[in-house]
Amino acid sequence: MDHSDEPGALALWCAMLPVLRDRAAAGLWTGRLERAENRVRNGASALRACEQFGLIAQDGAPGDSTRGAGSGDVVVVPGLDPVPLAGGGDYRCPARRCPRRDERDATGRPPRCTLFDEPMLPVARA
């Protein structure tokens, strides 16, 4: 399998983790999701995890989405609001493993990386 979209898949995985965690708790498959989180956190393929949880099709195409999972695109998962994967924002992945960008929330708090449970790091301004 081609892993050329791995950074985009990691951004998708990170952005969708809160939703997946809620669904896992409601569906009693939290252990399965936690094992996948640990594998990705330790360097396993985010693309494979996205495929496993139906975020993208196994051929790398977006799962039931209207646009691709590449940098800056919006993936639409049935029943969910669109999730911006990357783009405008002042913070980046703390592990420097994915292109996800985010901004401070409405109260001014910096965003957190959902995969590593760490604050996202400020992007240096040019």
Residue frames relative to the residue before (quaternion, step in Angstrom):
aa qw qx qy qz dx dy dz
M 1.0000 0.0000 0.0000 0.0000 0.00 0.00 0.00
D 0.4402 -0.6920 0.5162 0.2466 3.55 -1.06 0.82
H 0.1551 -0.8053 0.5691 0.0598 3.59 -0.70 1.11
S 0.2627 0.8018 -0.5023 0.1892 3.60 1.15 0.56
D 0.7050 0.4172 -0.2705 0.5057 3.62 1.17 -0.41
E 0.2499 0.8152 -0.4958 0.1648 3.60 1.20 0.36
P 0.6552 0.4857 -0.3581 0.4546 3.71 0.81 -0.71
G 0.6537 0.4982 -0.3143 0.4750 3.60 0.98 -0.77
A 0.6405 0.5119 -0.3199 0.4748 3.57 1.03 -0.75
L 0.6426 0.5095 -0.3300 0.4675 3.60 1.00 -0.74
A 0.6339 0.5115 -0.3313 0.4763 3.60 1.01 -0.74
L 0.6384 0.5130 -0.3226 0.4745 3.59 0.99 -0.81
W 0.6468 0.5267 -0.3104 0.4559 3.58 0.90 -0.96
C 0.6770 0.4938 -0.2863 0.4646 3.58 0.86 -0.98
A 0.6834 0.4947 -0.2899 0.4518 3.59 0.88 -0.94
M 0.7420 0.4260 -0.2258 0.4658 3.59 1.00 -0.78
L 0.4412 0.7285 -0.4481 0.2717 3.64 1.20 -0.23
P 0.6503 0.5046 -0.3647 0.4352 3.66 0.79 -0.73
V 0.6526 0.4982 -0.3094 0.4798 3.59 0.99 -0.81
L 0.6538 0.5088 -0.3138 0.4639 3.58 0.93 -0.89
R 0.6367 0.5280 -0.3329 0.4527 3.60 1.00 -0.81
D 0.6460 0.5075 -0.3213 0.4711 3.60 0.96 -0.83
R 0.6773 0.4866 -0.2913 0.4687 3.58 0.89 -0.92
A 0.6339 0.5317 -0.3304 0.4542 3.59 1.03 -0.77
A 0.6516 0.5105 -0.3177 0.4625 3.58 0.95 -0.85
A 0.6816 0.4786 -0.2849 0.4745 3.58 0.97 -0.85
G 0.7603 0.3886 -0.1937 0.4832 3.58 1.06 -0.74
L 0.4346 -0.7372 0.4218 0.2994 3.56 1.32 0.13
W 0.5603 0.5633 -0.4302 0.4286 3.60 0.94 0.89
T 0.1652 0.8275 -0.5115 0.1623 3.54 1.15 0.77
G 0.6428 0.5395 -0.3298 0.4324 3.60 0.93 -0.83
R 0.6400 0.5244 -0.3178 0.4630 3.56 0.97 -0.83
L 0.6727 0.4840 -0.2942 0.4762 3.57 0.94 -0.90
E 0.6466 0.5223 -0.3276 0.4492 3.62 0.92 -0.83
R 0.6351 0.5139 -0.3367 0.4682 3.59 1.00 -0.74
A 0.6502 0.5002 -0.3156 0.4770 3.59 0.98 -0.81
E 0.6218 0.5360 -0.3395 0.4592 3.61 0.98 -0.81
N 0.6679 0.5042 -0.3006 0.4575 3.58 0.89 -0.93
R 0.6381 0.5211 -0.3343 0.4576 3.58 0.97 -0.81
V 0.6804 0.4732 -0.2954 0.4752 3.60 0.86 -0.93
R 0.6279 0.5433 -0.3281 0.4504 3.59 0.97 -0.85
N 0.7352 0.4055 -0.2161 0.4984 3.58 1.09 -0.75
G 0.7303 -0.4847 0.2247 0.4256 3.57 1.21 0.45
A 0.4698 0.6638 -0.4630 0.3525 3.61 1.20 0.02
S 0.6916 -0.5177 0.3359 0.3753 3.53 -1.28 0.37
A 0.3502 -0.7180 0.5682 0.1975 3.56 -0.78 1.08
L 0.5854 0.5788 -0.3645 0.4352 3.56 1.11 -0.66
R 0.6630 0.4939 -0.3013 0.4752 3.58 0.93 -0.86
A 0.6403 0.5142 -0.3268 0.4678 3.60 1.01 -0.78
C 0.6358 0.5191 -0.3252 0.4696 3.60 0.99 -0.81
E 0.6384 0.5103 -0.3192 0.4798 3.57 1.03 -0.77
Q 0.6559 0.5428 -0.3067 0.4255 3.57 0.90 -0.98
F 0.7767 0.3298 -0.1694 0.5092 3.59 0.99 -0.81
G 0.5970 -0.6521 0.3289 0.3319 3.56 1.23 0.53
L 0.4124 0.7117 -0.4783 0.3077 3.60 1.17 0.42
I 0.7656 0.0299 -0.0392 0.6414 3.56 1.23 -0.52
A 0.5654 -0.5981 0.4468 0.3508 3.55 -1.20 0.54
Q 0.6412 -0.5672 0.3576 0.3732 3.59 -1.15 0.50
D 0.6479 0.4922 -0.3395 0.4719 3.59 1.18 -0.29
G 0.6207 -0.5636 0.3305 0.4335 3.59 1.30 0.18
A 0.5244 0.6151 -0.4219 0.4107 3.58 1.28 -0.06
P 0.6007 -0.5665 0.4073 0.3904 3.59 -1.09 0.55
G 0.4262 -0.7041 0.5077 0.2548 3.57 -0.93 0.86
D 0.8378 -0.1572 0.0646 0.5188 3.56 -0.53 1.21
S 0.4873 0.6661 -0.4363 0.3586 3.58 0.99 0.70
T 0.4933 -0.6664 0.4766 0.2921 3.53 -1.27 0.29
R 0.7757 0.1855 -0.1168 0.5918 3.58 1.23 -0.32
G 0.6350 -0.5734 0.3750 0.3569 3.56 -1.25 0.39
A 0.5394 -0.6411 0.4550 0.3016 3.55 -1.32 0.29
G 0.3935 0.7353 -0.4745 0.2816 3.60 1.15 0.39
S 0.7387 -0.4201 0.2910 0.4395 3.54 -1.30 0.22
G 0.8323 0.2135 -0.1851 0.4770 3.53 -0.88 1.03
D 0.5732 0.5866 -0.3881 0.4205 3.58 1.23 -0.16
V 0.3446 -0.7002 0.5799 0.2338 3.54 -1.30 0.22
V 0.2193 -0.7661 0.5937 0.1118 3.54 -0.80 1.05
V 0.1603 -0.7823 0.5974 0.0745 3.55 -0.88 0.94
V 0.1093 -0.7782 0.6179 0.0236 3.55 -0.51 1.24
P 0.5702 -0.6209 0.3979 0.3620 3.62 -0.81 0.91
G 0.8212 0.2293 -0.1890 0.4872 3.55 -0.93 0.96
L 0.7012 0.4195 -0.2628 0.5131 3.60 1.25 -0.02
D 0.5234 -0.5862 0.5012 0.3621 3.53 -1.23 0.42
P 0.6074 -0.5511 0.4090 0.4002 3.62 -1.11 0.50
V 0.2217 -0.7764 0.5814 0.1000 3.56 -1.05 0.83
P 0.3083 -0.7376 0.5605 0.2162 3.62 -0.61 1.02
L 0.3233 -0.7866 0.4995 0.1652 3.57 -0.77 1.02
A 0.7890 -0.0800 0.0984 0.6012 3.56 0.93 -0.77
G 0.4288 0.6965 -0.5076 0.2709 3.54 -1.23 0.18
G 0.8599 -0.1267 0.0800 0.4880 3.54 -1.19 -0.58
G 0.4214 0.6728 -0.5276 0.3023 3.51 -0.96 0.87
D 0.4333 -0.7193 0.4932 0.2273 3.52 -1.24 0.40
Y 0.7275 0.3849 -0.2219 0.5228 3.62 1.24 -0.06
R 0.1865 -0.7877 0.5829 0.0704 3.55 -1.19 0.67
C 0.7229 -0.4181 0.3379 0.4341 3.54 -1.38 0.15
P 0.4378 -0.7175 0.4706 0.2684 3.63 -0.76 0.95
A 0.6955 0.4484 -0.2720 0.4912 3.59 1.17 -0.49
R 0.3590 -0.7519 0.4693 0.2925 3.57 1.34 -0.12
R 0.4566 0.7011 -0.4321 0.3367 3.57 1.09 0.72
C 0.8032 0.1779 -0.1142 0.5569 3.60 1.13 -0.33
P 0.5522 -0.6536 0.4190 0.3040 3.58 -1.20 0.46
R 0.3558 0.7587 -0.4942 0.2316 3.60 1.20 0.09
R 0.0820 -0.7587 0.6455 0.0313 3.54 -1.11 0.86
D 0.0041 0.7953 -0.6061 0.0133 3.57 -1.10 0.61
E 0.3567 -0.7211 0.5576 0.2045 3.54 -1.33 0.24
R 0.6547 -0.4618 0.3994 0.4456 3.54 -1.31 0.09
D 0.4924 -0.6554 0.4764 0.3179 3.57 -1.14 0.59
A 0.7589 -0.3997 0.2626 0.4419 3.58 -1.32 0.02
T 0.6969 0.4391 -0.2748 0.4960 3.60 1.18 -0.47
G 0.6003 -0.6090 0.3386 0.3926 3.58 1.29 0.08
R 0.4901 0.6613 -0.4393 0.3599 3.60 1.24 0.09
P 0.4931 -0.6402 0.4937 0.3212 3.59 -1.03 0.75
P 0.5390 -0.6301 0.4460 0.3369 3.59 -1.12 0.60
R 0.3188 -0.7186 0.5838 0.2031 3.55 -1.31 0.39
C 0.4544 -0.6269 0.5566 0.3011 3.52 -1.21 0.61
T 0.3617 -0.7654 0.4892 0.2097 3.57 -0.63 1.07
L 0.6348 0.5345 -0.3407 0.4419 3.60 1.11 -0.52
F 0.7941 0.2968 -0.1466 0.5098 3.57 0.80 -1.02
D 0.3075 -0.7779 0.4847 0.2556 3.59 1.35 -0.14
E 0.4989 0.5956 -0.4490 0.4414 3.52 0.89 1.09
P 0.5766 -0.5516 0.4395 0.4124 3.59 -1.16 0.37
M 0.4510 -0.6476 0.5305 0.3095 3.55 -1.07 0.72
L 0.4489 -0.7167 0.4767 0.2399 3.57 -1.11 0.66
P 0.5424 -0.6172 0.4512 0.3484 3.59 -1.06 0.71
V 0.3924 -0.6775 0.5724 0.2438 3.52 -1.15 0.74
A 0.4470 -0.6832 0.5067 0.2770 3.57 -0.87 0.96
R 0.3179 -0.7477 0.5544 0.1803 3.54 -0.88 0.95
A 0.4382 -0.7112 0.4935 0.2424 3.53 -1.02 0.89
